[in-house]
Each structure stands twice: as structure tokens, then as C-alpha cells.
């Protein structure tokens, strides 16, 4: 045995790390491709939820929101006795919630019909795939840990020593 080589016992943890890290990388690549496929299928079927025996898979479409960009300009539009209230987050949120986005993408106060310059539309972002926690998901992850153990061959006893919580996060 050379100096670089170690016994099976001392190589077990590093070998496990390399094998698991390699598998995680490969599985993340597959996960990305599958999520892209689900998004494509969702567009075709106009579906937002897919029901499986391992839990529901959802398509989440983030909505645009309105954000405050100039607090001083907002305060200037309010009666003097209300300007101090603007500093409170709850009051700002209430004011922003009443605003609407026009067809042109401007932010409008429906009470006055005016376009406001102190707020803007924040795009919601791209749709994404979500698999929310459920008892079906937990059971599926437990089965996956068992399946992974059998794939890992000689490292299966090491993997089996992990608790399900450690392995599934």
C-alpha cells in the first residue's frame, strides 16, 4: 500500500462524500430538466397542480406586486396629520394594497384616479415548480433513502446509519 492509499476504514467517509456529492449533482441536473418539462406540460394543459401518490406538485406563478420607491413623495400627498403614520410599515402596506396597476403598467390610486410616482410595479418573476411538504412527500423521501442505500453498494451501511431527518432535510 502506498502512502496515498488508505485502508477501507479510513477511506469510507471521503468515499461516501465523493459518491454522494456526485449523485447529488447528477440528481439536481435531472431535477432541473424534469421541472422544465413540468412547466412545459403545464402551459399545454393549462394545469397548475398535478396530483401524484407522492403528494401534489404545483406550478407557482408569482404575482406582480406594488412597492414603495419614494416615501417622502408619498408623505407629501397625505394630509399633514397623517404624514407621521406613513413611517409605520402596517400603514405603508395598507396604502400599497389599495393601489392598482393600469393596463399600461402604471400604478394608480383608485380613490383619486391619479397615477402615483412614489410606487412602482415589481414583476412577480418566472413560474416555478413546488412540491410542498405533506405526509406523502415524507414517505416518498423515506423510500428514496432506502433505494439510494441499495444503489450505494458497500456504502449502504453508512447511509443506513443516517436518520431519515438527516437524509431528507
Protein Blocks (a to p, Z undefined) as FASTA:
>chain_A
ZZkbccfklmmmmmmmmmmmmmmmmmmmmmmmmmmmmmmmmmmnopabdcdfebpcdddd
dddddddfblklmmmmpcfklmmmmmpmklmmmmmmmpccdfkopacdfknopacfkbcc
ddebjcdddddddfklmmmmmmmmmmmmmmnommmmmmmmpcfklmnZZ
